[in-house]
Amino acid sequence: MRFIDNSDVYTLNRSTYVNLRWIAFIGQIVSIFIVEFILNFKFNYIPCLSVIGLGVITNLYLQFKIKENQISDFLSSIYLIYDILQLGVLFFFTGGIKNPFIFLIIIPAVFSSQYLSIKSSVVLVILTISILISLTFFFFELPHPGEIHFHVPDYYLYAIPLSILIGLLFLVYFAVQFGEHNRKRKKAIDKIQEIMSKENELLSLGGQAAAAAHSLGTPLSTILLTAKELQKEFKDNVKLKKDLDLLVSQSNRCSEILKKLSLNPKIDDEFINTNLNLRNYIDEIVRSFEEISKKKFNLIFDEYTDKIKIGKSTEIIYGLRNFIGNANKFSKQKVDISLSNKKNCTFVKISDDGNGFPKDLINSEKLGEPYIRTLNNANSSKQGLGLGTFIGKTLLEKNFAIVKFQNSEVTGGAEVIIKWKNKDLKQI
């Protein structure tokens, strides 16, 4: 199964955006009618209603003509640009920068910075700043009753756009950061789902192979029995005897292959069984690495006494394999793996004799986050994006583990300490 990688795609949800625009248009129309007809604050409201009416038409088009549920980055930017321009026109006819609702003009830019690309956000921020500056100097007076006018000192007038500008930049910066962080995590989680789906497909394939072996066993036995009977009957026929011997030998070979595919615990590996302890997990994982690696693996199980048996978990297997694989990758000569029980807890410590975790990452506590890189160029050929560490940590924490990263005080190599409370381990 292949998951679609849409984490890097910048879009807006159409239905959500349409609903937000309807709320905005209704609020604008209600505000105009209250000011003009209830409060009797006279102002030029016809252009305001015209620009709102044009916005309503664009929203109807977006709701009924655009079929995609996710609006592209470009189209979203066009609509948000219109929203900023529309608000600029409304504020131009209703007091400009002195309008108490002027802060609403930053909403489209802030909204875009979390969901759209950096390029689109920069365009919208520049447009917003330009309109704020223009509305500071060019505007119709704020609607007012009779001859009463609202006047403010110049320093206060200029402080309004400055404060809004600071708020705009602050909110956009954090929205961009949070949006990028969320996209990275979503991409990493999609990767976890893809990996686990492949693991489940392999387990399913093993079950199908076992079922096939079971189903083929009976007809193969019949073929083998028939071939042996023909072999006895035509044992004096030199020409047929050679073919019948080949048929019997190949039938026996097929029988051996089917036995290997079966899930019979007497034939297959004990690791298929469901009742396992962590030592079984580690033994099997290390055995698979020893076949392909020249590094030395030291297994220390002396302090492992409370051998809690748990059901076989693909997530635990993959999580442990990730960290053991990283230790094998970055070690110089050896990898130490210890398993112990202390104070009703079970600990797995995986350490190597390599260069250890980069100080800039371990000091900033960024280890375990996806798509991070160290500033240190050492071992650059081996550096990854932190995705394997994130996947391993996430899968183990999902199964009640606590994962800690540190550098060894003895060797200076990397150490990963995985801790389970025994009561939690029994629930797996």
N, C-alpha and C positions, 0 to 999 in steps of 0.2 A: 504494500500500500504506500502510495506517495502522497504526502500532504502538500497542498499548494502553498508555496512560500509567498505570502502576501504581507509579511511584516514590514517590508520596505516600501510598500505602496502607500502613497499619501492620498487619502480620500476623505470625503464627508459622507455621513449617512443621510441619504436624501430625505427620508420621512422625518427624522429629527430636525433637520435644518428647515424643512418646509413648515413644520409646526411652530418652530421658534419665530419664523418670519411672520406667520399669521398672528401670533401673539403681539409682536412688535407693531404690525400695521393697525390692528384693532386698538391698541393702546394709544397710538399716535392720533388716530381719528377721534377717539373719545376725548383726548386732551384738547384737540383743536376745537371741538364743539363746546366743551365746558368753558374754555377761555373766551370764545367768541360769543356764544349765545346765552350762557348762564351767568358768567362773571361780567359780561359786556366789556371785555378788554379788547378794543378794536385793533385789528392788524390785518395785513394782506394774506388771508388764509387760502385764497384760490390757488396760488402756485403751490402751496403746501399740499393741498388735496390732490393737485394734479400729479405731483411727484409720487405721492403715496399710491394714487391710482395706477401709475405706471409700474410701481413695485408690485401691486396686486396682480397685474397682468403677467409679470415675469414669474410670480410665484405659482400662478395657475398653469403656466407653461411647464414649470419645473415639476409640478405635481402630476400633471396628466400626460405630458408629452415625453418627458424623460423617463425611460423604462428602467434604467439601471438603478439598483438600490444604493450603490456607492458612486458618488459624483467624483469625477476625476479632479486631479489637482488644478488643472488649467481652468476647467469650468467653475470649480468652486471659487477660485481666485476672481474670476469675472463677476460672479454674483456678489462676493464680498466687497469688491471694489464699488459695485453699484450701491450696496448698502451704506458704505461710508460716504459716498457722494450724496446719496439721498438725505442722510442725516445732516450733512454739511449744508444742503439747501434749506432744510427745515430750521436749522439753527441760524442761518443767515437772515431769515425773515422773522425770527423770534428772539432777538437780543444777542446773537452771536455768542461770544465767550462768556457773557454775563448770564446766559440761560442756566438755571440751576440743574438742568438735565444734561449739560454739556459732557459730563463724564461718560455718557452712554456711547459716545463716538469711538471710544477705544475698544469696545466689545468685539467688533469684527476682527480686528488685528490680533487681539488676545486669543480669540476663538480659533483663528487660523493657525497660530503658532504651535498649538498642540497637535493639530491633525494634518496640516499641510507642510510642504517642503520649506526649507529655510529661505529659498529664493522668493517664494510667494509671500512669506511672512515679512521679509525685508521690504518688498514692494508695498504691502499694505501699511506697514509702519511708516514708511516715508510719506505715503499719501495722507495718512492720518495727521502726521506732524505738519504737513503743508497746509491742510485745512484748518488745523488749530491756529496756526500763525495768521492765516488769512482772516479767520473769524475774530481775531483780536483787534484788527484794524478796520475791517469792512463788515458792516451788519446794519440791519434795521433795529430800531430801539425795541427793547423788551416790552411786550404788551403791558399796558398799565391803565388804571382807571382815571378818567378825566385828564386833568392837567398835571397829575403827579408823575414825576419821572424818577427812575432809579439811576442814581449816579454813584460811582465809586472812584476813589483816587487812582491815579495812573499806576502807582506801584502795586496796588491791589489787583488792578485789571491785568497787569503783566504777570503777576504771581499765579493767577488762575491757570493759564496755559502751561506755565512752567511746572506747576505741581502735577497737572494731568500728564504732561510729558514724562516726568519722572516715574509716575505710577505706571504709564504705558510701557516704558522700557523695563521696569522692574518685573511687571507681570509677564511680559512677552519672554524675557530671559528665562524665568522659571518655568513658564509653560513649555518652551522649547526643550529645556533640560528634562522635565518630567515626561514630555512626549517621546523624546529620544530614548529615555530609559525604559519606558513602557514598551516601545517597539522592539528594543533589544531583548527584553525579557520574553516578549511574545514570540519572537523568532527562536529564542533558545528553547522555550517550552514546546513550540512546534517541532523542533528537532528531537526533543525527548519523545514526543508522541510518535514521530516517525520511527525512531529507534525501537521503542517498545512494541510498535506494531510489527516490525520485522522480527523481533524476538518471539512474539506470539505466533507469527506465521511459521517460524521454524518449529515451534512446539506443535502447532497444528499439523505441519507436514510430517513430523515424527509420528503423531497419532494416526494420520492417514496411511503412512508406511506400515505401521503395525497392523492396521485393519486390513490392508492389502495382503500383508504376509499371512494373516489368519485366513483370509478368504481364499488365497491361492494354495494354501497348504493341502486341502482335500483333493482338488483336481491334479496337483503335482504328484501326490501319493498314488493316485490312480494311474497316471502316466508311467510312473516308475514301476509300479506293480505289473502293468501290462508289458512294459519293456523287458522286465526280468523273465516273465513267462515266455515271451517270444524268444528271448535269449536261450532258454532251456530247450525250447522246441526246435530251434534252428542252430543248435550248437555245432552240428556237423557241416553246416553250410558256410564255407569259408568266406564267400562273398558277403552274406548277410551278417555273419558274426562280427565283422569289423564295425559295421554300421550300428549294430545293436549295442556293442560295447561302448561306442561313443555316445549313444543315446542315454545309456544308463549312467555313465560318468557325468555327463552334463546335467542330468536330472538330479544327481546327488549334489552337484555343485550349486544348482538352483536352490536346493533344500537348505544348504549351509547359508546361502545369502539371505534367504527368508528368515532363518533363525536369528541372524544378526539384526534384522529389521524389527523383529518382534520386541514386545515389551516384557517378555518373560524375565523376571528378576533372576532366575537361575542361569540365564544366558547373558543378559545385558548388564550394564554397569549399575552398581548400587546407587549411583547418584540420581537415578531416575526415581527412587523411592521418595515418598513425601516427608518422612520423619528424619530430619537432618539436624545437626548442630553446626555452629559456625566453623568448627574445625573441618567438617566435611566440605563446606563451601570453600574455605581457604585452600585445603589440600587439592581440590579439583582445579581451582583457578591457577594455583602455582604450577601444578603439573602441566597445564596447557602452555604456560610461559616457558617452562624449562625445556620444552621441545623445540622452541624457536629462538631462545636467548642463550648467550654464553655467560650471562651474569650468574652469580651465586646467590641462591635464596636460602636464608637461615630462618627456619620456623621454630619459634619458641613457645611451647605449650605447657611449660612446667607449672605455671600458676593457674592453669585452666582446670577448675574442679567441677563447677556447676554446669554440666554439659546439657543445657536446655535444648530440647529438640523442637524444631519449628517446621512448618510447612515450606516446601520449596518455593522460593520467591524469585522470579526473574529480575525484579527491581533490585533486590539485595545482591544478587549475583553480578548484575551489570554495574552497580555502584562500587562494590569491592574490586571488581575487575578494572574499573577505571583508575582507581588510586594505585593498585598494584602495577598496572601498566605504566602509569606515570613514573612510579618509582623505578621501574625497570628501564624506562627511557632516559631518565636523567641521572641514574646512578653511574658510578665509574666501574665498580667491580662487584658490589654486593647489595642485596636488599634484605633488610631484617623485618620480619613480621612476627609480632608477639600477640598472644591471646591470653587474657587473664580475667579473674573474677576478684572484685574488691568491693566490700560494703554493698552487697546486693546489686552490683552493677557488673556488666561485662564490657571489657575494653579490647579493642583491636588497634594496635599501633603499627603503622607501616612507615618505615624510615629507610633512607638510602644514604650513600656516601658521596652524593653529588654536591653541587654548589648551593643547594638550599633554595628556598623561596626568595624572590627578589625583595630587597628591603623596602623599596618604595611601595610595593603591593601589600606586604604583610604589615607594615606600619600604618598604612591607610585603611586597613581592614576591608580592602576591596576583593580579597580572595574569596572565591565562591560566586562572584558576579560574572555574568557572561560578557564576552567581547571586550576584554580588557588586555592591555599590553603593558609590559614593564618598560621603563625608560632606559634600563641597562641593556647594552648591546651584547653582553656575554651570552653565549649559547643561543645566538639569534636564529641559528638554523633549526633549533629545537623549539623555539617559542611558538605557542599557539595563541588562541583567542580566549582562553579560559573556559571554553564551552564544555570540554570534558570534565573539568573540575565542577562546574555548575551542575551538569547532569548528574554526576556521581553524588554530589552533596544533596541535591534535590530529591533523588530517588531514595537515598538512605534516610533523610529527614522525614520523608513520607512514611517510612516504616519505623518511626519513633526514635531514630538515632539522633545523637548530638555530634556534630563534626567540628573538630578544631584543627587549625593549621598552625605550625610553628617550625622553627629551625632547631635542630639538635644542638645542645650545648656541648656534646662530646665530639661529633664528627662535623658539625656545621651543615649537614645535609637536611633535606626536607623531612618533616614528620607530619603524618596525618593521624590524629587520634579519634577513633570512632567509639562512642559510648552508648550503651543501651542500659536502661534499668531492666532488671530481670523480669519484673512484672509486666513491662511493655513487650519484652522479647517473647514472652509466652503467648501474647495476643496475636502474634504474626501467623 
